[in-house]
Amino acid sequence: MTLIIMAAGMGSRYGGLKQLDPLGPGGEFLLDYSIYDAIKAGFNKVVFVIKKENLELFRETVGERIEKAIKVEYAFQTIEDIPE
């Protein structure tokens, strides 16, 4: 099964990428808890829907760390993809 995480928000009201702000006692991100639960439930792949310009940041902070436990892929959301 595949877990889809929508993480392309700009965080304009929050003031930054809230998806990558440490939250847990060990510096875990909120999405770490979702991924942990998904793995325990039998998911074997996670797809992050992100802005293309955030790819390296996501790879370095999340992807490289969790790809040891689950297959990781990225999909890009752009404003040009919105139908008229």
Contact map, one row per residue, 1 for C-alpha under 8 A:
111000000000000000000000000000000000000001111000000000000000000000000000000000000000
111100000000000000000000000000000000000000111110000000000000000000000000000000000000
111110000000000000000000000000000010010000101110000000000000000000000000000000000000
011111000000000000000000000000000000000000000111100000000000000000000000000000000000
001111100000000000000000000000000000000000000111100000000000000000000000000000000000
000111111000000000000000000000000000000000000001110000000000000000000000000000000000
000011111000000000100000000000000000000000000001111000000000000000000000000000000000
000001111100000000000000000000000000000000000000111000000000000000000000000010000000
000001111110000010000000000000000000000000000000010000000000000000000000000000000000
000000011111000110000000000000000000000000000000000000000000000000000000000000000000
000000001111111111000000000000000000000000000000000000000000000000000000000000000000
000000000111111100000000000000000000000000000000000000000000000000000000000000000000
000000000011111000000000000000000000000000000000000000000000000000000000000000000000
000000000011111111000000000000000000000000000000000000000000000000000000000000000000
000000000011111111000000000000000000000000000000000000000000000000000000000000000000
000000000111011111000000000000000000000000000000000000000000000000000000000000000000
000000001110011111111000000000000000000000000000000000000000000000000000000000000000
000000000010011111111000000000000000000000000000000000000000000000000000000000000000
000000100000000011111000000011100000000000000000000000000000000000000000000000000000
000000000000000011111100000011000000000000000000000000000000100000000000000000000000
000000000000000011111110000010000000000000000000000000000000000000000000000000000000
000000000000000000011111001111000000000000000000000000000000000000000000000000000000
000000000000000000001111101111000000000000000000000000000000000000000000000000000000
000000000000000000000111111111000000000000000000000000000000000000000000000000000000
000000000000000000000011111100000000000000000000000000000000000000000000000000000000
000000000000000000000001111100000000000000000000000000000000000000000000000000000000
000000000000000000000111111110000000000000000000000000000000000000000000000000000000
000000000000000000000111111111011000000000000000000000000000000000000000000000000000
000000000000000000111111001111111000000000000000000000000000000000000000000000000000
000000000000000000110111000111111100000000000000000000000000000000000000000000000000
000000000000000000100000000011111110000000000000000000000000000000000000000000000000
000000000000000000000000000111111111000000000000000000000000000000000000000000000000
000000000000000000000000000111111111100000000000000000000000000000000000000000000000
000000000000000000000000000001111111110000000000000000000000000000000000000000000000
001000000000000000000000000000111111111000000100000000000000000000000000000000000000
000000000000000000000000000000011111111100000000000000000000000000000000000000000000
000000000000000000000000000000001111111110000000000000000000000000000000000000000000
001000000000000000000000000000000111111111100000000000000000000000000000000000000000
000000000000000000000000000000000011111111110000000000000000000000001100000000000000
000000000000000000000000000000000001111111100000000000000000000000000000000000000000
000000000000000000000000000000000000111111100000000000000000000000000000000000000000
100000000000000000000000000000000000011111110000000000000000000000000000000000000000
111000000000000000000000000000000000011111111100000000000000000000000000000000000000
110000000000000000000000000000000000001001111100000000000000000000000110000000000000
111000000000000000000000000000000000000000111110000000000000000000000111100000000000
011110000000000000000000000000000010000000111111000000000000000000000111100000000000
011110000000000000000000000000000000000000001111100000000000000000000001111000000000
000111100000000000000000000000000000000000000111110000000000000000000001111000000000
000111110000000000000000000000000000000000000011111000000000000000000000011110000000
000001111000000000000000000000000000000000000001111101100000000000000000011110000000
000000110000000000000000000000000000000000000000111111100000000000000000000111000000
000000000000000000000000000000000000000000000000011111100000000000000000000111000000
000000000000000000000000000000000000000000000000001111110000000000000000000000000000
000000000000000000000000000000000000000000000000011111111100000000000000000000000000
000000000000000000000000000000000000000000000000011111111110000000000000010000000000
000000000000000000000000000000000000000000000000000011111111000000000000000000000000
000000000000000000000000000000000000000000000000000001111111100000000000000000000000
000000000000000000000000000000000000000000000000000001111111111000000000000000000000
000000000000000000000000000000000000000000000000000000111111111100000000000000000000
000000000000000000000000000000000000000000000000000000011111111110000000000000000000
000000000000000000010000000000000000000000000000000000001111111110000000000000000000
000000000000000000000000000000000000000000000000000000000111111111000000000000000000
000000000000000000000000000000000000000000000000000000000111111111100001000000000000
000000000000000000000000000000000000000000000000000000000011111111110000000000000000
000000000000000000000000000000000000000000000000000000000001111111110000000000000000
000000000000000000000000000000000000000000000000000000000000011111111101000000000000
000000000000000000000000000000000000000000000000000000000000001111111111000000000000
000000000000000000000000000000000000000000000000000000000000000111111110000000000000
000000000000000000000000000000000000001000000000000000000000000001111110000000000000
000000000000000000000000000000000000001000011100000000000000000001111111000000000000
000000000000000000000000000000000000000000011100000000000000000000111111100000000000
000000000000000000000000000000000000000000001111000000000000001001100111110000000000
000000000000000000000000000000000000000000001111000000000000000000000011111000000000
000000000000000000000000000000000000000000000011110000100000000000000001111100000000
000000000000000000000000000000000000000000000011110000000000000000000000111110000000
000000000000000000000000000000000000000000000000111100000000000000000000011111000000
000000010000000000000000000000000000000000000000111100000000000000000000001111101000
000000000000000000000000000000000000000000000000001100000000000000000000000111111100
000000000000000000000000000000000000000000000000000000000000000000000000000011111100
000000000000000000000000000000000000000000000000000000000000000000000000000001111100
000000000000000000000000000000000000000000000000000000000000000000000000000011111110
000000000000000000000000000000000000000000000000000000000000000000000000000001111111
000000000000000000000000000000000000000000000000000000000000000000000000000000001111
000000000000000000000000000000000000000000000000000000000000000000000000000000000111
